[in-house]
Amino acid sequence: MEFNRKGVSEQVADNIKKKIQNGEYKAGDKILGERDMAIELSVSRNTVREAYKILEAYGYLTAKHGTGVFVATPEHQIQKMTEAFFVSSDQIKDFFSVRKIMEEWTVRWSIENSDTDQFNELEKIIEEAIETAKDPNNFVRLAELDHKFHLTLADNSKNIVLIRIMNYLVDLLSESRMKSVQIPGRAYQSVQEHIKILEAIKKKDIALAQQCMQEHLDSVEKSITSNSLSETTD
């Protein structure tokens, strides 16, 4: 295979990436080692090494010490992409803007694809959250239940890509979520907002469910940003 002298490693990486995308290399497949790939592509071993590093950084490949280089799963690729984000206080607004769009579709697809059993699962999460919220010091469990409510909604959407993205997207706010549930009244308010969302979903009222979700996320965002501002001014 012929390459231009400029950006050879990037071109090798693109070549391998295309083979992954068109199914020639499948998730879990072990690909050629650096030396053998270099021979096959008529490039240097260093070029292949750099190409593998590029693809590993983007989540297309995973290197297992002493075993070899393997094609990564789609889940790993999405995780790598989301790991590139760090949600600092000045990024909260942008993060919530994206999350609101994702959650809007989450409730729509949840309504279109859920059944009674899945509604009952959400009710059980809310019921436990109501009981847990009676103990204002049980921050960890409250945060876990909040996390579980949103990811269960995502699971109910039956959209595999959305589920994968939401799993990593919601995780990005884990630290902020832990802080928010410790704000007086915040945990109780979130539970009440979750109840409104579920009631709208059970009615199969897509517009109302989306509105309730938007109001919930607006409320959470305001609590987090207000708390962050108070911490910086204390």
MOTASUL-V840457 format. One record per backbone hydrogen bond with DSSP energy under -1.0 kcal/mol. NH is the residue of the N-H (numbers start at 1). CO is the residue of the C=O. Records with the same first field share a line. If there is no record, write none. Layout:
BEGIN
NH->CO + CO
END
This chain:
BEGIN
11->7
12->8
13->9
14->10
15->11
16->12
17->13
18->14
19->15
20->16
21->17
22->18
24->19
25->19
28->71
29->26
31->69
37->33
38->34
39->35
40->36
41->37
43->38
48->44
49->45
50->46
51->47
52->48
53->49
54->50
55->51
56->52
57->53
58->54
60->55
61->55
62->70
64->68
67->64
68->64
70->62
71->29
72->60
77->73
78->74
79->75
80->76
81->77
82->78
83->79
85->82
88->86
91->88
95->91
96->92
97->93
98->94
99->95
100->96
101->97
102->98
103->99
104->100
105->101
106->102
107->103
108->104
109->105
110->106
111->107
112->108
113->109
114->110
119->115
120->116
121->117
122->118
123->119
124->120
125->121
126->122
127->123
128->124
129->125
130->126
131->127
132->128
133->129
134->131
135->132
138->135
139->137
142->138
143->139
144->140
145->141
146->142
147->143
148->144
149->145
150->146
151->147
152->148
153->149
154->150
155->151
156->152
158->155
163->159
164->160
165->161
166->162
167->163
168->164
169->165
170->166
173->170
174->171
177->173
178->174
179->175
180->176
181->177
183->180
186->183
189->185
190->186
191->187
192->188
193->189
194->190
195->191
196->192
197->193
198->194
199->195
200->196
201->197
202->198
203->199
204->201
205->200
206->204
209->205
210->206
211->207
212->208
213->209
214->210
215->211
216->212
217->213
218->214
219->215
220->216
221->217
222->218
223->219
224->220
225->221
226->222
227->223
228->224
229->225
230->226
231->227
232->228
233->229
END
